[in-house]
């Protein structure tokens, strides 16, 4: 540990600039301490203090400390590594008429971020796990993070809303910094945990710290930890929260919550996003732009026909159960670092620590299943490949099947997985693979919105973008050797079609397959010719019903669950289900009555997926991201949330 004179702080800026680094640091902007480019020590908020409380943040003059007079403002490393608006890729129509896609990667340059607190370094680690630690990696986040040199500050004077001691993320800096400053009245004690930090420290005129100065740091950290303005008990919290999804407190807090999203904007770990698809007027150039989003907005949980978290209490519950509950299962740590920002910047002063304490009261503990483990990736998978529509089959008035040839082909095409299908300038949507191999794909699409309307209007020769495949496939190997019951409703037959084809082609492994299929009307039955062919297959037993029919219809009329009986569900059967969630709920109940256990019942939860890589946060479902942990789940994995209103 070294000692740096207060008057020599400008030398630190000189040392950073000598390495070609631009410096970001705390400075006063618009009545708050913000993270912005600064040129020297004169730009730091020396002599400023902050007063923070629920729904309250004010700066005032007081004292002469450079860093110790205030704690955290609304900015964090999230703004540096994960900008609020960023172009992911560009698409253009080439001279040959085909589409070309190219990623847009940043040139972050060398930077230094000064004045970072321990809680924000912990948040950067947590956000790194979300954006870089799963099956897909975000290279833009990684490039900016790796290019930055971090000069952190130990907190010796915590604020009224700080509770990092109870989340074990502060006040002492223990990770992620290249240099660590601890402010004293006479100067700064400096530590250099990394080689990059030691190179900067070597440029400064310092002296070794005395033993009493080193001991002073330890004492100051213990005192700061003992003087936090708030505290929270995280022990066993995920199980507590998910066991209290019907707690009265959700409604009470929703009566105050404005669903404005301020808390998620200032939170240093939140990463939810959405995308826009701007294009040139002639349509020859387009791009995909990612923007921060919030799970408090109605649009975040919107699917065709409405949102599945329509009430403010649903959205607040989603945010809190994810932040301090499901996050633990997904990333190995809570998503809360005890910075207190969400309390200060909430317009109505909702206090997260108060809400957690209230929710702990009452009955209910849930055992959370662990999500599947994922290998870490090294490259992103956000840029489509060019593809060409080779054939279009009209299935019904509002459903088509696109046959698509993908340039260079795709690996890992399996029944139950899905691809992102995109039209530059219009949008992209997740569509199940209904057939094909890596070079040729079949996607069955219902026109229910802007992007799907445009996809259903395509003709042979038109160009699209394809990325994927993504997700978890139907577990055919685990189902082999037993009777299999496949239950589909409407367009839910599309994700099951590949599995049915595979089972028909393997009669020795699948000697008895029952398809129970329900459509709105005879005109809405998908793959009618193929279904007729399946009726001739000895191992396939087809049970068909429609909701509404004319007198000419001679088959079953009614909901699909009426087809489930001892004939269509043989003893020892396993099941695969896809359809509207309410249909799947009644199907699972009926199958259980017929002896099919949860662990042998598989469902596909094709909910509101957008990015397919778990980055946008839309398909969050308890401890799972549907896009990367599903969409196929065994029912025993999700029973504890399935059918829960607002989830």
C-alpha positions as CSV (number, residue, x, y, z in Angstrom):
1,X,0.0,0.0,0.0
2,X,1.3,3.5,-0.9
3,X,0.4,7.0,0.2
4,X,-0.4,9.7,-2.3
5,X,-0.5,13.4,-1.3
6,X,-3.8,15.1,-1.9
7,X,-2.1,17.8,-3.9
8,X,-0.7,15.1,-6.2
9,X,-4.1,13.8,-7.4
10,X,-3.6,15.6,-10.7
11,X,-0.6,13.4,-11.3
12,X,-2.9,10.4,-11.4
13,X,-4.7,12.0,-14.4
14,X,-1.3,12.7,-16.0
15,X,-0.4,9.0,-15.5
16,X,-3.6,7.8,-17.1
17,X,-3.3,10.2,-20.0
18,X,0.3,9.0,-20.5
19,X,-1.2,5.6,-21.3
20,X,-3.5,7.2,-23.8
21,X,-6.6,6.8,-21.6
22,X,-9.6,9.0,-21.6
23,X,-10.9,9.5,-18.0
24,X,-14.5,9.1,-16.9
25,X,-15.2,10.1,-13.3
26,X,-17.7,11.6,-10.9
27,X,-18.6,15.2,-11.5
28,X,-21.6,17.5,-10.8
29,X,-24.0,17.6,-13.7
30,X,-27.6,18.8,-13.5
31,X,-27.8,18.6,-9.7
32,X,-26.4,15.1,-9.4
33,X,-23.1,13.4,-9.3
34,X,-22.8,11.8,-12.7
35,X,-20.2,9.7,-14.5
36,X,-18.8,11.8,-17.3
37,X,-15.5,12.7,-19.1
38,X,-13.2,14.8,-16.9
39,X,-9.9,16.4,-17.5
40,X,-8.4,16.7,-14.0
41,X,-8.9,16.9,-10.2
42,X,-10.7,20.3,-10.6
43,X,-13.6,18.4,-12.2
44,X,-14.1,16.1,-9.3
45,X,-17.0,16.9,-6.9
46,X,-14.7,18.0,-4.0
47,X,-16.6,19.7,-1.2
48,X,-20.0,18.3,-2.3
49,X,-22.2,16.0,-0.2
50,X,-25.4,14.2,-1.0
51,X,-28.6,13.7,1.0
52,X,-30.5,10.6,0.1
53,X,-33.7,9.1,1.3
54,X,-36.7,7.2,-0.2
55,X,-37.7,9.2,-3.3
56,X,-35.1,11.9,-2.4
57,X,-31.7,12.9,-3.7
58,X,-30.1,16.4,-3.2
59,X,-26.6,17.8,-3.4
60,X,-25.3,20.4,-1.0
61,X,-22.0,22.0,-0.1
62,X,-20.2,20.6,2.9
63,X,-16.7,19.6,3.9
64,X,-13.7,19.3,1.7
65,X,-13.5,15.6,0.8
66,X,-13.0,14.6,-2.8
67,X,-14.8,11.3,-2.7
68,X,-16.0,10.7,0.8
69,X,-18.6,13.4,1.0
70,X,-21.1,11.5,-1.2
71,X,-21.9,7.9,-2.1
72,X,-23.5,6.9,-5.5
73,X,-25.4,8.9,-8.0
74,X,-27.7,7.6,-10.7
75,X,-24.8,6.3,-12.9
76,X,-22.7,3.2,-12.7
77,X,-20.4,1.0,-14.8
78,X,-23.5,-0.2,-16.6
79,X,-23.6,3.0,-18.6
80,X,-19.9,2.5,-19.6
81,X,-20.0,-1.2,-20.5
82,X,-23.7,-1.5,-21.6
83,X,-24.8,1.7,-23.3
84,X,-28.5,2.6,-23.3
85,X,-28.6,2.6,-27.1
86,X,-26.4,0.6,-29.4
87,X,-26.5,-0.8,-33.0
88,X,-26.0,-4.5,-33.1
89,X,-25.8,-5.2,-36.8
90,X,-26.5,-3.6,-40.2
91,X,-28.2,-5.2,-43.2
92,X,-28.0,-4.2,-46.8
93,X,-29.3,-5.4,-50.1
94,X,-26.4,-6.4,-52.2
95,X,-26.0,-5.8,-55.9
96,X,-27.1,-9.4,-56.6
97,X,-30.4,-8.7,-54.7
98,X,-29.5,-10.8,-51.7
99,X,-29.3,-9.6,-48.1
100,X,-26.0,-9.1,-46.3
101,X,-25.7,-8.9,-42.5
102,X,-22.6,-7.5,-40.7
103,X,-22.1,-7.0,-37.0
104,X,-21.4,-3.6,-35.5
105,X,-18.7,-3.9,-32.9
106,X,-17.4,-1.0,-30.8
107,X,-13.9,0.4,-30.9
108,X,-13.9,1.2,-27.2
109,X,-10.4,2.7,-27.1
110,X,-8.4,2.9,-23.9
111,X,-10.4,4.4,-21.0
112,X,-10.1,4.8,-17.3
113,X,-13.1,5.0,-14.9
114,X,-12.3,6.9,-11.7
115,X,-14.2,6.8,-8.4
116,X,-16.0,3.4,-8.7
117,X,-17.4,2.0,-5.5
118,X,-17.4,-1.6,-4.3
119,X,-21.1,-2.1,-4.9
120,X,-20.7,-1.1,-8.6
121,X,-17.8,-3.4,-9.1
122,X,-19.9,-6.2,-7.7
123,X,-22.7,-5.2,-10.1
124,X,-20.3,-5.2,-13.0
125,X,-19.3,-8.8,-12.2
126,X,-23.0,-9.8,-11.9
127,X,-23.9,-8.1,-15.2
128,X,-20.9,-9.8,-16.8
129,X,-22.3,-13.2,-15.8
130,X,-25.6,-12.3,-17.4
131,X,-24.2,-11.0,-20.7
132,X,-21.0,-13.0,-21.1
133,X,-21.3,-16.1,-18.9
134,X,-24.0,-18.1,-20.5
135,X,-24.3,-20.1,-23.8
136,X,-24.1,-16.8,-25.8
137,X,-21.6,-14.0,-25.2
138,X,-22.1,-10.2,-25.8
139,X,-18.8,-9.1,-27.4
140,X,-19.6,-5.4,-27.1
141,X,-19.9,-5.6,-23.3
142,X,-16.7,-7.7,-23.2
143,X,-14.7,-5.3,-25.4
144,X,-15.6,-2.2,-23.3
145,X,-14.9,-4.0,-20.1
146,X,-11.6,-5.3,-21.1
147,X,-10.4,-2.0,-22.4
148,X,-11.2,-0.1,-19.2
149,X,-8.8,0.5,-16.3
150,X,-10.8,0.9,-13.0
151,X,-9.7,3.3,-10.3
152,X,-12.0,2.4,-7.4
153,X,-12.6,4.1,-4.0
154,X,-13.3,2.4,-0.7
155,X,-16.3,3.9,1.0
156,X,-15.5,5.1,4.5
157,X,-18.8,7.1,5.0
158,X,-21.8,5.0,3.8
159,X,-25.1,6.9,3.0
160,X,-28.5,6.6,4.5
161,X,-29.7,4.2,1.8
162,X,-26.5,2.0,1.7
163,X,-26.8,-1.7,2.6
164,X,-23.9,-3.2,0.8
165,X,-22.5,-4.8,4.0
166,X,-25.6,-7.0,4.2
167,X,-25.3,-8.0,0.6
168,X,-21.6,-8.6,1.1
169,X,-20.7,-6.3,-1.8
170,X,-18.9,-3.6,0.1
171,X,-17.9,-1.2,1.5
172,X,-14.4,-2.4,0.9
173,X,-13.3,-3.0,-2.7
174,X,-12.3,-6.6,-3.1
175,X,-12.7,-7.3,-6.8
176,X,-12.5,-5.8,-10.3
177,X,-10.3,-2.8,-9.6
178,X,-6.8,-2.0,-11.0
179,X,-6.2,0.8,-8.4
180,X,-8.0,1.3,-5.1
181,X,-8.0,4.7,-3.3
182,X,-8.9,5.2,0.4
183,X,-9.4,8.9,1.2
184,X,-7.9,10.4,4.4
185,X,-7.9,14.0,5.4
186,X,-4.2,14.3,4.4
187,X,-4.3,12.3,1.2
188,X,-5.0,8.9,-0.3
189,X,-3.8,5.4,0.5
190,X,-3.4,3.5,-2.8
191,X,-3.4,-0.2,-3.6
192,X,-2.7,-1.7,-7.0
193,X,-4.2,-5.3,-7.2
194,X,-3.4,-5.7,-10.9
195,X,-0.3,-5.3,-13.2
196,X,-2.1,-2.6,-15.1
197,X,-2.7,-0.7,-11.8
198,X,0.9,-1.2,-10.8
199,X,2.1,0.3,-14.1
200,X,0.1,3.5,-13.3
201,X,1.2,3.6,-9.7
202,X,4.8,3.5,-10.8
203,X,4.3,6.8,-12.6
204,X,3.1,8.5,-9.3
205,X,5.3,10.1,-6.6
206,X,4.2,8.1,-3.6
207,X,5.7,6.7,-0.4
208,X,5.0,3.4,1.4
209,X,2.1,3.6,3.8
210,X,3.0,3.5,7.5
211,X,1.7,0.6,9.6
212,X,-0.7,2.9,11.4
213,X,-2.1,4.1,8.1
214,X,-2.7,0.5,6.9
215,X,-4.4,-0.2,10.2
216,X,-6.5,2.9,9.8
217,X,-8.0,1.5,6.5
218,X,-9.0,-1.7,8.2
219,X,-10.6,0.2,11.1
220,X,-12.4,2.6,8.6
221,X,-13.9,-0.3,6.7
222,X,-15.2,-2.0,9.9
223,X,-16.7,1.2,11.0
224,X,-18.3,1.8,7.6
225,X,-19.8,-1.7,7.6
226,X,-21.3,-1.1,11.0
227,X,-22.9,2.2,10.1
228,X,-25.0,1.3,7.0
229,X,-28.2,3.2,6.7
230,X,-30.2,0.1,5.7
231,X,-29.9,-3.7,5.9
232,X,-31.5,-6.6,4.2
233,X,-31.6,-10.3,5.0
234,X,-30.9,-12.4,1.8
235,X,-30.6,-15.7,3.5
236,X,-33.1,-18.2,2.0
237,X,-34.9,-15.3,0.2
238,X,-35.5,-16.9,-3.2
239,X,-37.5,-19.7,-1.6
240,X,-39.3,-17.3,0.7
241,X,-40.4,-15.0,-2.2
242,X,-41.5,-17.8,-4.6
243,X,-43.5,-19.3,-1.7
244,X,-45.4,-16.1,-1.3
245,X,-46.5,-15.2,-4.8
246,X,-50.0,-14.5,-3.6
247,X,-48.8,-12.4,-0.6
248,X,-51.0,-9.3,0.1
249,X,-47.9,-7.1,0.0
250,X,-47.7,-7.3,-3.8
251,X,-51.0,-5.5,-4.1
252,X,-50.2,-3.0,-1.3
253,X,-46.9,-1.9,-3.0
254,X,-48.6,-1.8,-6.4
255,X,-51.0,0.8,-5.1
256,X,-48.0,3.1,-4.7
257,X,-45.8,2.0,-7.7
258,X,-46.0,4.1,-10.8
259,X,-44.5,1.4,-13.0
260,X,-42.2,4.2,-14.3
261,X,-39.1,2.0,-14.6
262,X,-36.8,4.5,-12.7
263,X,-35.6,1.7,-10.4
264,X,-34.5,-0.4,-13.4
265,X,-32.8,2.5,-15.2
266,X,-30.6,3.4,-12.2
267,X,-30.0,-0.3,-11.1
268,X,-26.4,-1.2,-11.9
269,X,-27.3,-4.9,-12.7
270,X,-30.6,-4.7,-14.6
271,X,-30.1,-5.6,-18.3
272,X,-33.5,-5.8,-19.9
273,X,-33.6,-4.5,-23.4
274,X,-35.7,-4.1,-26.5
275,X,-34.9,-3.5,-30.1
276,X,-35.8,-1.2,-33.0
277,X,-35.3,-1.8,-36.7
278,X,-34.7,1.5,-38.5
279,X,-34.3,1.4,-42.3
280,X,-33.5,3.7,-45.2
281,X,-36.5,5.1,-47.2
282,X,-35.8,2.8,-50.1
283,X,-35.4,-0.2,-47.8
284,X,-31.9,-1.1,-49.1
285,X,-30.3,-0.5,-45.7
286,X,-31.5,-1.3,-42.2
287,X,-30.1,-2.1,-38.7
288,X,-31.1,-3.6,-35.4
289,X,-30.7,-1.2,-32.5
290,X,-30.8,-2.3,-28.9
291,X,-32.2,0.0,-26.2
292,X,-32.6,-0.3,-22.5
293,X,-36.0,-1.5,-21.4
294,X,-37.8,-2.2,-18.1
295,X,-39.9,-5.1,-16.9
296,X,-42.2,-2.5,-15.5
297,X,-43.5,-1.5,-18.9
298,X,-46.6,-3.2,-20.3
299,X,-44.8,-3.7,-23.6
300,X,-42.1,-5.8,-22.0
301,X,-44.5,-8.7,-21.3
302,X,-46.7,-8.1,-24.4
303,X,-47.5,-10.9,-26.8
304,X,-50.1,-10.9,-29.6
305,X,-53.4,-10.5,-28.0
306,X,-52.3,-8.9,-24.8
307,X,-49.7,-9.0,-22.0
308,X,-49.1,-11.8,-19.6
309,X,-48.2,-9.4,-16.8
310,X,-51.0,-6.9,-17.1
311,X,-51.1,-5.5,-13.6
312,X,-48.6,-3.3,-11.8
313,X,-48.4,-5.8,-9.0
314,X,-47.5,-8.5,-11.5
315,X,-44.7,-6.4,-12.9
316,X,-43.4,-5.4,-9.4
317,X,-43.5,-9.0,-8.3
318,X,-41.6,-10.0,-11.5
319,X,-38.9,-7.5,-10.9
320,X,-38.4,-8.2,-7.2
321,X,-38.6,-12.0,-7.4
322,X,-36.1,-12.0,-10.3
323,X,-33.7,-9.4,-8.7
324,X,-33.3,-11.1,-5.4
325,X,-34.8,-14.5,-6.0
326,X,-34.4,-16.2,-9.4
327,X,-31.1,-14.3,-10.1
328,X,-29.5,-16.6,-7.4
329,X,-30.4,-19.7,-9.3
330,X,-29.4,-18.3,-12.7
331,X,-26.2,-16.5,-11.9
332,X,-25.1,-17.8,-8.5
333,X,-25.7,-14.5,-6.7
334,X,-28.4,-12.0,-5.9
335,X,-29.0,-9.2,-8.4
336,X,-29.0,-6.6,-5.6
337,X,-25.7,-5.1,-4.5
338,X,-27.0,-2.8,-1.8
339,X,-26.4,0.5,-3.5
340,X,-29.8,2.0,-2.6
341,X,-30.3,3.7,-5.9
342,X,-33.7,2.1,-6.5
343,X,-34.9,3.6,-3.2
344,X,-33.6,7.1,-3.9
345,X,-34.8,7.4,-7.5
346,X,-38.2,5.9,-6.9
347,X,-40.6,8.9,-7.3
348,X,-42.8,7.5,-4.5
349,X,-40.0,6.3,-2.3
350,X,-40.7,2.5,-2.3
351,X,-38.0,0.9,-0.2
352,X,-36.7,-2.5,-1.4
353,X,-35.4,-3.4,2.1
354,X,-38.8,-2.6,3.7
355,X,-40.7,-4.6,1.0
356,X,-38.4,-7.7,1.5
357,X,-38.9,-7.6,5.2
358,X,-42.7,-7.4,4.8
359,X,-42.7,-10.2,2.3
360,X,-40.8,-12.5,4.6
361,X,-43.8,-12.4,7.0
362,X,-46.4,-15.1,6.4
363,X,-46.5,-18.7,5.3
364,X,-44.9,-20.2,2.2
365,X,-41.6,-21.6,1.1
366,X,-41.0,-22.9,-2.4
367,X,-38.2,-25.3,-3.4
368,X,-36.7,-23.8,-6.6
369,X,-35.4,-26.2,-9.3
370,X,-32.0,-25.3,-10.6
371,X,-31.9,-24.2,-14.3
372,X,-29.8,-26.2,-16.7
373,X,-26.1,-25.5,-16.7
374,X,-24.6,-23.8,-19.8
375,X,-21.2,-23.8,-21.2
376,X,-19.7,-20.3,-21.6
377,X,-19.5,-19.0,-25.1
378,X,-16.7,-16.8,-26.7
379,X,-18.6,-15.3,-29.5
380,X,-22.0,-13.6,-30.0
381,X,-24.9,-15.1,-31.8
382,X,-26.9,-11.9,-32.6
383,X,-26.3,-11.5,-36.3
384,X,-28.5,-13.3,-38.8
385,X,-27.4,-15.3,-41.8
386,X,-28.9,-14.6,-45.2
387,X,-31.6,-17.0,-46.4
388,X,-34.0,-17.3,-49.3
389,X,-37.6,-18.4,-49.4
390,X,-37.9,-21.3,-51.8
391,X,-41.5,-22.2,-51.3
392,X,-44.6,-20.9,-49.5
393,X,-47.4,-23.2,-48.5
394,X,-50.7,-21.7,-47.4
395,X,-52.0,-23.7,-44.4
396,X,-55.1,-21.5,-43.6
397,X,-56.3,-18.0,-44.0
398,X,-53.7,-16.6,-41.6
399,X,-51.0,-19.3,-41.5
400,X,-48.3,-20.2,-44.0
401,X,-45.3,-22.5,-43.9
402,X,-42.1,-20.9,-45.3
403,X,-39.5,-23.2,-46.8
404,X,-36.2,-21.4,-46.4
405,X,-32.7,-22.1,-47.8
406,X,-30.0,-20.8,-45.4
407,X,-26.7,-19.7,-46.8
408,X,-23.9,-21.9,-45.4
409,X,-26.5,-24.0,-43.4
410,X,-27.1,-24.2,-39.7
411,X,-25.9,-26.8,-37.2
412,X,-28.0,-28.3,-34.4
413,X,-31.5,-28.3,-36.1
414,X,-33.6,-30.5,-33.8
415,X,-37.4,-30.8,-33.2
416,X,-38.5,-28.3,-30.5
417,X,-35.8,-25.7,-31.2
418,X,-36.5,-22.4,-32.8
419,X,-34.9,-19.7,-35.0
420,X,-35.1,-16.0,-35.1
421,X,-36.5,-15.0,-38.5
422,X,-36.0,-11.4,-39.5
423,X,-36.9,-8.9,-42.1
424,X,-34.5,-5.8,-42.0
425,X,-36.4,-2.6,-41.2
426,X,-39.5,-4.5,-40.0
427,X,-38.4,-6.8,-37.2
428,X,-37.5,-10.3,-36.1
429,X,-39.5,-12.9,-34.3
430,X,-38.8,-16.4,-32.8
431,X,-40.4,-19.1,-34.9
432,X,-40.3,-22.8,-34.1
433,X,-38.6,-25.2,-36.6
434,X,-41.5,-27.2,-38.1
435,X,-39.3,-29.2,-40.4
436,X,-36.1,-29.4,-42.4
437,X,-32.4,-29.8,-41.8
438,X,-29.6,-27.3,-41.5
439,X,-29.6,-26.2,-45.1
440,X,-33.4,-26.2,-45.6
441,X,-35.8,-25.1,-42.9
442,X,-39.6,-25.0,-42.5
443,X,-41.2,-22.4,-40.4
444,X,-44.9,-22.3,-39.9
445,X,-46.1,-18.8,-39.1
446,X,-49.4,-17.2,-38.1
447,X,-49.9,-13.6,-39.0
448,X,-50.6,-11.8,-35.7
449,X,-48.5,-8.6,-35.9
450,X,-46.3,-6.4,-38.0
451,X,-43.3,-8.8,-38.5
452,X,-45.4,-12.0,-38.9
453,X,-47.8,-10.2,-41.3
454,X,-44.8,-9.3,-43.5
455,X,-43.3,-12.8,-43.2
456,X,-46.6,-14.4,-44.2
457,X,-46.7,-12.1,-47.3
458,X,-43.3,-13.4,-48.7
459,X,-43.0,-15.1,-52.0
460,X,-40.4,-17.6,-53.4
461,X,-37.2,-15.8,-54.0
462,X,-37.6,-13.2,-51.2
463,X,-34.8,-12.8,-48.8
464,X,-34.9,-13.1,-45.0
465,X,-32.5,-13.3,-42.1
466,X,-32.1,-16.5,-40.0
467,X,-30.2,-16.9,-36.8
468,X,-30.1,-19.9,-34.5
469,X,-31.2,-22.6,-33.9
470,X,-31.8,-21.9,-30.2
471,X,-33.3,-23.6,-27.2
472,X,-33.8,-27.0,-25.8
473,X,-35.2,-29.8,-28.1
474,X,-37.9,-32.4,-27.4
475,X,-36.2,-35.2,-25.4
476,X,-36.8,-38.0,-27.9
477,X,-34.1,-40.2,-26.7
478,X,-35.6,-40.2,-23.2
479,X,-39.0,-41.0,-24.6
480,X,-38.0,-43.9,-26.7
481,X,-39.4,-47.3,-25.7
482,X,-42.7,-46.0,-24.2
483,X,-46.0,-45.1,-25.8
484,X,-46.0,-41.3,-26.5
485,X,-49.0,-39.0,-26.4
486,X,-48.6,-35.8,-28.4
487,X,-51.2,-33.1,-27.6
488,X,-51.4,-30.0,-29.8
489,X,-53.7,-27.0,-30.0
490,X,-53.9,-24.9,-33.1
491,X,-50.5,-23.7,-34.4
492,X,-49.0,-25.6,-31.5
493,X,-48.7,-28.6,-33.9
494,X,-45.9,-26.8,-35.6
495,X,-43.2,-27.2,-32.9
496,X,-44.2,-30.9,-32.6
497,X,-44.2,-31.7,-36.2
498,X,-40.5,-32.5,-36.4
499,X,-40.7,-34.8,-33.4
500,X,-43.7,-36.6,-34.9
501,X,-41.8,-37.1,-38.1
502,X,-38.8,-38.4,-36.3
503,X,-40.9,-40.9,-34.2
504,X,-42.7,-42.1,-37.3
505,X,-39.3,-42.8,-39.0
506,X,-38.2,-44.8,-35.9
507,X,-41.0,-47.4,-35.4
508,X,-38.7,-49.8,-33.4
509,X,-38.1,-47.1,-30.8
510,X,-41.6,-45.6,-30.9
511,X,-44.0,-48.4,-31.6
512,X,-47.1,-46.4,-30.4
513,X,-47.6,-42.7,-30.9
514,X,-50.9,-40.9,-30.3
515,X,-51.5,-37.4,-31.7
516,X,-54.4,-35.6,-30.1
517,X,-54.9,-32.4,-32.1
518,X,-57.4,-29.6,-31.7
519,X,-58.0,-26.8,-34.2
520,X,-60.4,-23.9,-34.3
521,X,-62.3,-25.2,-37.4
522,X,-61.7,-27.8,-40.1
523,X,-60.2,-25.0,-42.3
524,X,-57.6,-24.3,-39.6
525,X,-56.2,-27.8,-39.4
526,X,-52.5,-27.6,-40.2
527,X,-50.7,-30.0,-42.5
528,X,-53.9,-31.6,-43.6
529,X,-52.3,-33.8,-46.4
530,X,-49.6,-34.9,-44.1
531,X,-52.1,-35.8,-41.4
532,X,-53.9,-38.0,-43.9
533,X,-50.7,-39.8,-44.7
534,X,-50.0,-40.4,-41.0
535,X,-53.3,-42.2,-40.7
536,X,-51.8,-44.9,-42.8
537,X,-48.8,-45.4,-40.5
538,X,-49.2,-48.4,-38.3
539,X,-47.5,-46.8,-35.3
540,X,-49.4,-43.5,-35.5
541,X,-52.9,-43.0,-34.0
542,X,-54.6,-39.7,-34.9
543,X,-57.3,-38.2,-32.8
544,X,-58.7,-34.9,-34.2
545,X,-61.2,-32.4,-32.9
546,X,-62.3,-28.8,-33.8
547,X,-63.9,-26.1,-31.7
548,X,-66.5,-25.2,-34.4
549,X,-67.7,-27.0,-37.4
550,X,-70.5,-27.1,-40.0
551,X,-72.8,-30.1,-40.4
552,X,-70.5,-31.5,-43.0
553,X,-67.8,-32.2,-40.4
554,X,-68.1,-35.8,-39.2
555,X,-65.4,-35.8,-36.6
556,X,-65.1,-34.7,-33.0
557,X,-66.2,-31.2,-31.9
558,X,-64.9,-29.8,-28.6
559,X,-61.8,-29.0,-26.7
560,X,-58.8,-31.2,-27.2
561,X,-58.8,-32.6,-23.6
562,X,-62.0,-34.5,-24.5
563,X,-59.8,-36.7,-26.7
564,X,-57.8,-37.9,-23.7
565,X,-59.0,-41.2,-22.4
566,X,-57.7,-44.7,-21.8
567,X,-57.5,-45.4,-25.6
568,X,-55.5,-42.3,-26.5
569,X,-53.3,-42.4,-23.3
570,X,-52.0,-45.9,-22.9
571,X,-50.6,-47.2,-19.6
572,X,-47.0,-46.1,-19.1
573,X,-47.2,-43.3,-21.7
574,X,-45.1,-40.1,-21.8
575,X,-46.5,-36.9,-23.2
576,X,-45.5,-33.8,-25.2
577,X,-47.8,-30.8,-25.3
578,X,-47.9,-27.5,-27.1
579,X,-50.7,-25.0,-27.3
580,X,-52.2,-22.0,-25.4
581,X,-51.2,-22.1,-21.8
582,X,-54.7,-22.6,-20.5
583,X,-55.1,-25.6,-22.8
584,X,-51.8,-27.0,-21.6
585,X,-52.9,-26.6,-18.0
586,X,-56.1,-28.6,-18.4
587,X,-54.2,-31.2,-20.5
588,X,-51.6,-31.7,-17.8
589,X,-54.4,-32.2,-15.2
590,X,-56.2,-34.7,-17.4
591,X,-53.0,-36.6,-18.2
592,X,-52.2,-36.8,-14.5
593,X,-55.7,-38.4,-13.9
594,X,-54.7,-41.0,-16.6
595,X,-51.5,-41.9,-14.9
596,X,-48.9,-39.7,-16.7
597,X,-46.6,-38.2,-14.1
598,X,-45.1,-34.7,-14.2
599,X,-41.6,-35.9,-14.9
600,X,-42.8,-37.7,-18.1
601,X,-44.9,-34.8,-19.3
602,X,-43.1,-32.3,-21.5
603,X,-44.4,-28.8,-22.5
604,X,-43.0,-26.0,-24.6
605,X,-43.3,-22.6,-23.1
606,X,-43.0,-20.4,-26.2
607,X,-43.7,-17.2,-24.3
608,X,-42.7,-13.6,-25.1
609,X,-39.2,-14.4,-26.4
610,X,-37.4,-11.6,-28.3
611,X,-33.6,-11.9,-28.4
612,X,-33.2,-15.7,-28.1
613,X,-30.0,-15.4,-26.0
614,X,-31.3,-14.4,-22.6
615,X,-30.1,-10.8,-22.9
616,X,-33.4,-8.9,-23.3
617,X,-35.0,-10.4,-20.1
618,X,-38.5,-10.8,-21.7
619,X,-39.0,-14.5,-21.2
620,X,-37.9,-14.6,-17.6
621,X,-39.9,-17.4,-15.9
622,X,-38.8,-17.9,-12.3
623,X,-35.3,-19.4,-12.3
624,X,-35.4,-19.8,-16.1
625,X,-35.0,-17.9,-19.3
626,X,-37.4,-19.7,-21.6
627,X,-35.3,-19.0,-24.7
628,X,-32.1,-20.6,-23.4
629,X,-33.3,-22.9,-20.6
630,X,-36.3,-24.0,-22.7
631,X,-38.6,-23.6,-24.5
632,X,-39.1,-27.4,-23.8
633,X,-39.4,-28.2,-20.1
634,X,-40.5,-31.3,-18.2
635,X,-43.6,-30.3,-16.2
636,X,-42.0,-31.0,-12.8
637,X,-39.5,-28.2,-13.5
638,X,-42.2,-25.5,-13.9
639,X,-45.2,-26.8,-12.0
640,X,-44.6,-24.3,-9.1
641,X,-45.2,-21.4,-11.5
642,X,-47.4,-22.8,-14.2
643,X,-50.8,-21.2,-14.3
644,X,-49.8,-18.5,-11.8
645,X,-51.7,-15.4,-12.8
646,X,-49.4,-12.5,-13.9
647,X,-46.4,-14.8,-14.3
